[in-house]
Amino acid sequence: MKLFITEKPSVAQQFAAAMDVDTRKWPKHDGYIETDRLIITWCVGHLVALSYPEAYDPALKKWDFSTLPFIPAEWKYEVSKSTEKQFQIVAGLLNRSDVDTIYVCTDSAREGEYIYRLVDMMAKVDPSKERRRVWIDSQTREEIRRGIREAKPDSAYDHLSEAAFSRAKEDYLMGINFSRALTLKYRNNLKKQLNIGPKEKVVIAVGRVMTCVLGMIVKREQEIRAFQKTTFYRIQGKFDIIEQGGPGAVYITADWKPSENSKFYPWTDIYDGKGFLLEGKAVQFMKRFMPFPDDAVVLKIEKRRETKNPPLLYNLAELQNDCAKLFKIDPDKTLAIAQELYEKKLTTYPRTDARVFSSAVAKEIDKNIRGVSGFAPAKDIAEQILTEGRFKNIVKTKYTDDKKISDHYAIIPTGQGEREFASLSPLSKKVYELIVRRFLSIFMDSAVYEKLQAVFLVKEELFIVNTRALKTPGYLVVADPTYGERNDVVMAGNEQDAVVEKNNKIKTSRDTLGDHSVDDAKRLSEALLRLRKGQHVSLITLSVKPGETAPPKRYTSGSMILAMENAGNLIEDEDLRAQIKGAGIGTSATRAGILTKLVVDKYISLDKKTQILSPTKLGEYIAYYVKCSVPHLLNPKLTASWEMGLSEVAEGTLTEAEYMEKLEQFVREKTEKIRNL
C-alpha cells in the first residue's frame, strides 16, 4: 500500500483528484482518505516542535544567568498539543504493516521537508520502508502526477533536511539564550524608561532575523530625525522652442544650471548646483534678464534611443513589494493570496526567490500562455504571442536560467483553474492579474524611448531640459493595466515641466504629459525632436521655484521585504558584499511572518493605509540595548552570512556538525559578554 502525506487537508484533496480518487465512493475516515490502492493523509502545519528548556529540567523554567547559555547535548522534541490527534493518526498510518512506500508530499521547500522529517522521527517509522519525495511547482493535475512519477528517494534531500534542523536549532538557541540574557540584564532599566510598574512582566524578545530587521527600521528612523532640511530656490525658464519667426508657439520649461562661466553669482550662494540658498539672491539673479522676452540659442542638443526591457518574473518578495505599493496590503496578506492562488491551481509555488524559468518549463511555456488566453484582460496579448510565436526563443533569454533556481522557479500562471478564478475575492483577482501581466510582458518587445537633452544659452547662463518621447510602447501595453487610459503613447516620462500653447490655451504638466491631448503632446514632441544646435529660440519668462532636500524614506512593508531579500547590498565593505551576494535575511517563506511578529510584539508599528513601518519607543530601547551588548544581531552581514551557511549545509558543502559548532561557540561567547557587561 502507498501512503501519501501532504502538508494540509486542502492539498490532500488536490492529490486525491489528480490520482482520480472518487472520495464519494470510499468511506470517510477521520484525518485521512483510503482506497483499495492508496492512502492520503495530511499534517496541519507543524505537528512536532522543539521542546522548551523546562522539558530538560523543570528548574530551567526560571530565568537565571546561572543556567545560561542553555545548549542541549541531545535535543528533545514534542508533539504539539493542539495537533496531537492528527499526529497520532499520521503516525499510525506511517507504521501500518501494509504500508510499504511513503510519498512525502509536504511543501517542496526546506520547511516542508522539516515538517515531514519531524513526524517521521517522532513516529519512529521503520527505516526499511521506502520513502520517496514528491517535488512539484504547482498543484495542477499534470504537475502532481509528474511529481509522483519522478519522485526521488527522500534520502536525496538529506542535506536539505540537515539545513532545516540547523535553522530551527539556530533560531531556538539565539532566541532562548539572548532573550533571557538581555531581559535579565536590562528589564529593570526598561521598566523605568517606559514607566512600567515593577510587578508587570517585561521580556526582551530577540531573534536572529527579527532583531536585525528591527535594527534596520530603527536606524532609518534615527537617520530621519538627524536629517536637517535645506531649502533652496531653483530658477526656471519658460522657452518658446519654435524657431524665431515661426508659426504658433510651443513652450517648455528648463532649469537654470549653475556653471563656472556664470558672471552673476559666487558658488557660495548655491546649494549643490541646484539653486540659490537665499530667495532674495534668486530674485536678484532673475531681474538681470528683464525685460522679457530674451534671445536664447540652443547650445547643445543630444538625442539618443533608450530601450527598456520587460522586468524579470515575480518572486515572492517582488510580488509583496508591488502589492504593498499598488493595493496597500501587507506582505502576510500577499503571501496568503499567493498561497490561495497556488492551492486553486491558478499559479505556481509562491515561496520562491527565483525570478526566472527553468529550461524545462521554458520549452513548454506555450501551454501556460494558451491557458491564460481565456482570461479576459490577457486574451488579445496571449493570442498575439501565440500567433507570432514569440515564446519560441524564450529559453535563450535572461528569463530562463537554471543556475538562478534553487528550489522553485518564478511565480507564473499555470494556465489552469478557470473555474476557481470565479470564486476569488476582488483583491485576489487583482493579484492574479498582476502575475499574469508580468508573465506575458516578457514575451513582448522592449519599450523604446527617444531621450533628449537640450541646453539653452541666455546671457552666458545655461538652462537645461531633459525629456523623453515614447516611440514604441512594447511590453508596457500588457505590463501596465492603466496603459491606454493615458495620453502618453506619444510622449512619456518628461523629466521637466512642459508647457504647450495652442489657440491661446496653456496646459501644464509635471513629470508626464497625461493631461495633454494627444495632438498637443505630439506637437511638443515634434518640436523637441526638430531642435538643432545653434537654433535661436525665445526665453519668455523666468520664475523662482522653492525646493528642499528630502530626508530618507521610511521603509514600507514591501520595501522592507526587498531589503531583507537583498541584505548583501546593505553591507558597505565591497569584498564582504561580494562574498555573500545573493544571501538575504530570512527566506521567502518567513519574511512576512517576521514583520508580523514585530508588529504583534509592539516593537514596530504598521500604518495599514500607507504600509509605512516605524519603530515604537519599546522597539527603539530594545535596539539600543542590543547595540550595547550584542551589536552583531543588528548587522545584516551577520544575519545574511548565517543564512548563507544554511544554504551551504543544504548544498552539502558544509556539514551540519561544522555549522552547529560555529553556532554554539557564537552563542556561548555573546551570552558571556552580556553577563559580564
Buried (B, 14 or more C-beta within 10 A) or exposed (E): BBBBBBBBBBBBBBBBBBBEBEEEEEEEEEBBBBBEEBBBBBBBEBBBBBBBBEBBEEEBEEBEEEBBBBBBEEEEEEBBEEBEBBBBBBBBBBEEEEBEBBBBBBBBBBBBBBBBBBBBEBBEBEEEBEBBBBBBBBBBBEBBBBBBEEBEEBEEBBBBBBBBBBBBBBBBBBBBBBBBBBBBBBBEEBBEEEEBEEEEEBEBBBBBBBBBBBBBBBBBBBEEEEEEEEEBBBBBBBBBBBBEEEEEBBBBBBBBBBEEEBEBBEEEBBBEEBBBBEBEBBBBBBEEBEEEBBEBEBBEBEBEEEEBBBBBBBBBBBBBBBBBBEBBBBBBBBBBBBBBBBBBBBBBBBBBBBBBBBBEBBBEBBEBBBBBBEBEBBEEBBEBBBEEEBBEEBBEBEBBBBEBBBBBBBBBBBBBBEEBBEEBEEBBBBBBBBBBBBBBBBBBBBBBBBBBBBBBBBEEBBBBBBBBBBBBBBBBBBBBEEBEEEBBBBBBBBBBBBBBBBEEEEBEBEEBBBBBEEEBBBBBBEBBEBBEEEBEBBBBBBEBBEEEEEBEEBBBBBBBBBBBBBBBEBBEEEEBBEBBEBBBBBBBBBBBBBBBBBBEBEBBBBEEEEBBBBBBEBBBBBBBBBBEBBEBBBBBBBBBBBBBBBBBBBEEEBBBEEBBEEBBEBBBEBBEEBBEE
